[in-house]
């Protein structure tokens, strides 16, 4: 299975993951969320593997603060479908599972090396 890296080109964390894969010669597919959003089915599969929709929401993102979500009760699934700027990125999918905002050890696990 090819590694899939989901993020944005402007994200520092996404750049770290890109650099990790390039330095090790790991083949990967990059999905830029600014160009293509995740389908509801993809979002469901990622949430199931990550432990739920609540774990995918970045409480430190600009979108979270601008919408005043820290003061709201909300359905995480619906909010993520409406605005994928709320996602914690990067998301890495591979043979070893899914990692959300992974560190080096998690990247190794997902890559399977």
MARBA-3410 file (N, C-alpha, C, O; in Angstrom, 1 decimal):
113
0.8,-1.2,0.0,0.0,0.0,0.0,0.9,1.2,0.0,1.9,1.3,0.7 ~ 0.5,2.2,-0.8,1.2,3.5,-0.8,0.8,4.3,0.4,-0.3,4.3,0.8 ~ 1.8,5.0,0.9,1.5,5.9,2.1,0.8,7.1,1.5,1.1,7.6,0.5 ~ -0.2,7.5,2.3,-1.0,8.7,1.9,-0.8,9.7,3.0,-1.0,9.5,4.2 ~ -0.3,10.9,2.6,-0.1,12.0,3.5,-1.1,13.1,3.2,-1.2,13.7,2.1
-2.0,13.4,4.2,-3.0,14.4,4.1,-2.7,15.6,4.9,-2.4,15.5,6.1 ~ -2.7,16.8,4.3,-2.3,18.0,5.0,-2.4,19.2,4.0,-3.2,19.1,3.1 ~ -1.7,20.3,4.4,-1.7,21.4,3.5,-0.2,21.8,3.3,0.6,21.5,4.1 ~ 0.0,22.5,2.2,1.4,22.9,1.9,1.9,24.0,2.8,3.1,24.1,3.0 ~ 1.0,24.7,3.5,1.5,25.8,4.4,1.8,25.3,5.8,2.3,26.0,6.6
1.4,24.0,6.1,1.6,23.5,7.5,3.0,23.1,7.8,3.6,22.3,7.0 ~ 3.6,23.5,8.9,4.9,23.2,9.2,5.0,21.7,9.6,6.0,21.0,9.2 ~ 4.0,21.1,10.2,4.0,19.7,10.6,3.9,18.8,9.3,4.5,17.8,9.3 ~ 3.1,19.3,8.3,3.1,18.5,7.1,4.4,18.6,6.4,4.9,17.6,5.8 ~ 5.1,19.7,6.4,6.5,19.8,5.8,7.4,18.8,6.5,8.3,18.2,5.9
7.3,18.7,7.8,8.2,17.7,8.5,8.0,16.3,8.0,8.9,15.6,7.8 ~ 6.7,15.9,7.9,6.4,14.6,7.4,6.8,14.4,5.9,7.4,13.3,5.6 ~ 6.7,15.4,5.1,7.1,15.4,3.7,8.6,15.1,3.7,9.1,14.3,2.9 ~ 9.4,15.9,4.5,10.8,15.8,4.5,11.2,14.4,5.0,12.2,13.8,4.5 ~ 10.5,13.9,6.0,10.8,12.5,6.6,10.7,11.5,5.4,11.6,10.6,5.3
9.7,11.5,4.7,9.5,10.5,3.6,10.5,10.7,2.5,11.0,9.7,2.0 ~ 10.7,12.0,2.1,11.7,12.2,1.0,13.1,11.8,1.4,13.8,11.2,0.5 ~ 13.5,12.0,2.6,14.9,11.7,3.0,15.1,10.2,3.1,16.2,9.7,2.9 ~ 14.0,9.4,3.3,14.1,8.0,3.4,13.7,7.2,2.1,13.7,6.0,2.1 ~ 13.3,8.0,1.1,13.0,7.4,-0.2,11.7,6.6,-0.1,11.5,5.7,-0.9
10.8,7.0,0.7,9.5,6.4,0.9,8.5,7.0,-0.1,8.3,8.2,-0.2 ~ 7.9,6.1,-0.9,6.9,6.5,-1.9,5.6,6.9,-1.2,5.1,6.2,-0.3 ~ 5.0,8.1,-1.5,3.8,8.5,-0.9,3.0,9.3,-1.8,3.5,9.9,-2.8 ~ 1.7,9.5,-1.5,0.8,10.3,-2.2,0.4,11.4,-1.3,0.0,11.2,-0.1 ~ 0.5,12.7,-1.8,0.2,13.8,-1.0,-1.2,14.4,-1.4,-1.5,14.6,-2.6
-2.0,14.6,-0.4,-3.4,15.1,-0.6,-3.4,16.5,0.1,-3.3,16.5,1.3 ~ -3.5,17.6,-0.7,-3.6,18.9,-0.1,-5.1,19.2,0.1,-5.9,19.3,-0.8 ~ -5.4,19.5,1.4,-6.8,19.7,1.7,-7.3,21.1,1.2,-8.5,21.3,1.1 ~ -6.4,21.9,0.8,-6.9,23.2,0.2,-7.3,23.0,-1.3,-8.1,23.8,-1.8 ~ -6.8,21.9,-1.9,-7.2,21.6,-3.3,-8.3,20.6,-3.4,-9.2,20.6,-4.2
-8.3,19.6,-2.5,-9.3,18.5,-2.5,-9.7,18.1,-1.0,-8.8,17.8,-0.3 ~ -10.9,18.2,-0.7,-11.4,17.9,0.6,-11.6,16.4,0.7,-11.8,15.7,-0.3 ~ -11.6,15.9,1.9,-11.9,14.4,2.1,-13.4,14.1,1.9,-14.2,14.9,2.3 ~ -13.7,13.0,1.3,-15.1,12.6,1.1,-15.6,12.2,2.5,-14.8,11.8,3.4 ~ -16.9,12.2,2.7,-17.5,11.7,3.9,-17.0,10.3,4.3,-16.8,10.0,5.5
-16.9,9.4,3.3,-16.5,8.0,3.6,-15.0,8.0,4.1,-14.7,7.3,5.0 ~ -14.2,8.8,3.4,-12.8,8.8,3.9,-12.7,9.4,5.3,-11.9,8.8,6.1 ~ -13.4,10.4,5.6,-13.4,11.0,6.9,-13.9,10.0,7.9,-13.4,9.9,9.0 ~ -14.9,9.2,7.6,-15.5,8.2,8.5,-14.4,7.1,8.8,-14.2,6.8,10.0 ~ -13.7,6.7,7.8,-12.7,5.6,8.0,-11.5,6.2,8.8,-10.9,5.4,9.6
-11.1,7.4,8.5,-10.0,8.0,9.3,-10.4,8.1,10.8,-9.6,7.8,11.7 ~ -11.6,8.6,11.0,-12.1,8.8,12.4,-12.2,7.5,13.1,-11.8,7.4,14.3 ~ -12.6,6.4,12.4,-12.7,5.1,13.1,-11.4,4.6,13.5,-11.2,4.0,14.5 ~ -10.4,4.8,12.6,-9.0,4.3,12.9,-8.3,5.2,13.9,-7.5,4.7,14.7 ~ -8.7,6.5,14.0,-8.0,7.4,14.9,-8.6,7.4,16.3,-8.1,7.9,17.3
-9.8,6.8,16.4,-10.4,6.7,17.8,-11.6,7.7,17.9,-12.0,8.0,19.1 ~ -12.1,8.2,16.8,-13.3,9.0,16.9,-13.1,10.4,16.3,-11.9,10.9,16.2 ~ -14.2,11.1,16.0,-14.1,12.4,15.4,-13.5,13.5,16.3,-12.8,14.4,15.9 ~ -13.8,13.3,17.6,-13.3,14.3,18.6,-11.8,14.4,18.5,-11.2,15.5,18.8 ~ -11.1,13.3,18.3,-9.6,13.3,18.3,-9.0,13.9,17.0,-7.9,14.2,17.0
-9.9,14.1,16.0,-9.4,14.7,14.8,-9.5,16.3,14.8,-8.9,16.9,13.9 ~ -10.2,16.8,15.8,-10.4,18.3,15.8,-9.2,18.9,16.5,-8.8,18.6,17.6 ~ -8.7,19.9,15.8,-7.5,20.7,16.3,-8.0,21.9,17.1,-8.5,22.9,16.5 ~ -8.0,21.8,18.4,-8.5,22.8,19.2,-7.6,24.1,19.3,-8.0,25.1,19.9 ~ -6.5,24.0,18.6,-5.6,25.1,18.6,-5.6,25.8,17.2,-4.7,26.7,16.9
-6.4,25.4,16.3,-6.5,25.9,14.9,-7.2,27.3,14.9,-8.0,27.6,15.8 ~ -6.9,28.0,13.8,-7.5,29.3,13.6,-9.0,29.1,13.4,-9.9,29.9,14.0 ~ -9.4,28.1,12.7,-10.8,27.9,12.4,-11.6,27.6,13.7,-12.7,28.1,13.8 ~ -11.0,26.9,14.6,-11.7,26.5,15.9,-11.9,27.8,16.7,-13.0,28.0,17.2 ~ -10.9,28.7,16.7,-11.0,29.9,17.5,-12.0,30.9,16.8,-12.8,31.5,17.5
-11.9,31.0,15.5,-12.8,31.9,14.7,-14.3,31.6,14.9,-15.1,32.5,14.9 ~ -14.5,30.3,15.0,-15.9,29.9,15.1,-16.4,29.9,16.5,-17.6,29.6,16.8 ~ -15.5,30.2,17.5,-15.9,30.2,18.9,-16.3,28.8,19.4,-17.1,28.7,20.3 ~ -15.7,27.8,18.9,-16.1,26.4,19.3,-15.7,26.0,20.7,-16.3,25.1,21.2 ~ -14.8,26.8,21.3,-14.4,26.4,22.7,-15.5,26.7,23.6,-15.6,26.2,24.7
-16.5,27.5,23.2,-17.7,27.8,24.0,-19.0,27.1,23.6,-20.0,27.3,24.1 ~ -18.8,26.2,22.6,-20.0,25.5,22.0,-20.0,24.0,22.4,-19.0,23.4,22.6 ~ -21.2,23.5,22.3,-21.3,22.0,22.3,-21.6,21.7,20.8,-22.5,22.4,20.2 ~ -20.9,20.8,20.2,-21.1,20.5,18.8,-20.9,19.1,18.5,-20.3,18.3,19.2 ~ -21.4,18.7,17.3,-21.2,17.3,16.8,-20.0,17.4,15.9,-19.9,18.0,14.9
-18.9,16.7,16.4,-17.6,16.8,15.7,-17.7,16.3,14.3,-17.0,16.9,13.4 ~ -18.5,15.3,14.0,-18.6,14.7,12.7,-19.2,15.8,11.7,-18.6,16.0,10.6 ~ -20.2,16.5,12.1,-20.8,17.5,11.3,-19.9,18.7,11.1,-19.8,19.2,10.0 ~ -19.2,19.1,12.1,-18.3,20.2,12.0,-17.2,19.9,11.1,-16.8,20.8,10.3 ~ -16.6,18.7,11.1,-15.5,18.4,10.3,-16.0,18.2,8.8,-15.2,18.5,7.9
-17.2,17.8,8.6,-17.7,17.7,7.2,-17.9,19.1,6.6,-17.6,19.3,5.5 ~ -18.3,20.1,7.5,-18.5,21.4,7.0,-17.2,22.2,6.8,-17.0,22.9,5.8 ~ -16.2,22.0,7.7,-15.0,22.8,7.7,-13.8,21.8,8.0,-13.5,21.5,9.2 ~ -13.1,21.4,7.0,-11.9,20.5,7.2,-10.7,21.3,7.6,-9.6,20.7,7.8 ~ -10.8,22.6,7.8,-9.8,23.4,8.4,-9.6,23.1,9.9,-8.7,23.5,10.6
-10.6,22.4,10.4,-10.6,22.0,11.9,-9.8,20.7,12.1,-9.5,20.4,13.2 ~ -9.4,20.0,11.0,-8.6,18.8,11.2,-7.2,19.0,11.7,-6.5,20.0,11.4 ~ -6.8,18.1,12.6,-5.4,18.0,13.1,-4.6,17.4,11.9,-4.9,16.3,11.5 ~ -3.7,18.2,11.4,-2.9,17.6,10.3,-1.4,17.7,10.6,-1.0,18.4,11.5 ~ -0.6,16.9,10.0,-0.9,15.9,8.9,-1.6,14.7,9.4,-1.4,14.3,10.6
-2.2,14.0,8.5,-2.8,12.7,8.8,-2.0,11.7,7.8,-1.9,12.0,6.6 ~ -1.5,10.7,8.3,-0.7,9.7,7.5,-1.4,8.4,7.6,-1.6,7.8,8.7 ~ -1.7,7.8,6.4,-2.3,6.5,6.3,-1.3,5.6,5.6,-0.7,5.9,4.6 ~ -1.2,4.4,6.1,-0.3,3.4,5.5,-0.6,2.0,6.0,-1.6,1.7,6.6 ~ 0.3,1.1,5.8,0.1,-0.3,6.2,0.0,-0.5,7.7,-0.6,-1.3,8.2
0.7,0.4,8.4,0.8,0.3,9.9,-0.4,1.0,10.5,-0.4,1.2,11.7 ~ -1.4,1.5,9.8,-2.5,2.2,10.3,-2.6,3.7,10.0,-2.1,4.1,8.9 ~ -3.1,4.4,10.9,-3.3,5.9,10.7,-2.6,6.6,11.9,-2.7,6.2,13.0 ~ -2.0,7.7,11.6,-1.4,8.6,12.6,-1.8,10.0,12.3,-1.8,10.5,11.2 ~ -2.3,10.7,13.4,-2.7,12.1,13.3,-1.6,12.9,14.0,-1.3,12.7,15.2
-1.1,13.9,13.3,0.0,14.7,13.8,1.1,13.9,14.4,1.4,14.0,15.6 ~ 1.7,13.0,13.5,2.6,12.0,14.0,4.0,12.6,14.4,4.4,13.6,13.8 ~ 4.7,11.9,15.3,6.1,12.2,15.6,6.9,11.2,14.8,6.3,10.3,14.1 ~ 8.2,11.2,14.9,9.0,10.2,14.1,8.7,8.8,14.4,8.7,8.0,13.5 ~ 8.4,8.4,15.6,8.1,7.0,16.0,6.8,6.6,15.4,6.7,5.4,14.9
5.8,7.5,15.4,4.6,7.1,14.8,4.7,7.0,13.2,4.1,6.1,12.6 ~ 5.5,7.8,12.6,5.8,7.7,11.2,6.4,6.4,10.9,6.0,5.8,9.9 ~ 7.4,6.0,11.7,8.0,4.7,11.4,7.0,3.5,11.5,7.0,2.6,10.7 ~ 6.1,3.6,12.5,5.1,2.6,12.7,4.1,2.5,11.5,3.8,1.4,11.0 ~ 3.7,3.7,11.0,2.7,3.7,9.9,3.4,3.2,8.6,2.8,2.5,7.8
4.7,3.6,8.4,5.4,3.2,7.2,5.7,1.7,7.2,5.7,1.1,6.2 ~ 5.9,1.2,8.4,6.2,-0.2,8.6,7.6,-0.5,8.4,8.0,-1.7,8.1 ~ 8.5,0.4,8.7,9.9,0.2,8.6,10.6,0.5,9.9,11.8,0.4,10.0
END
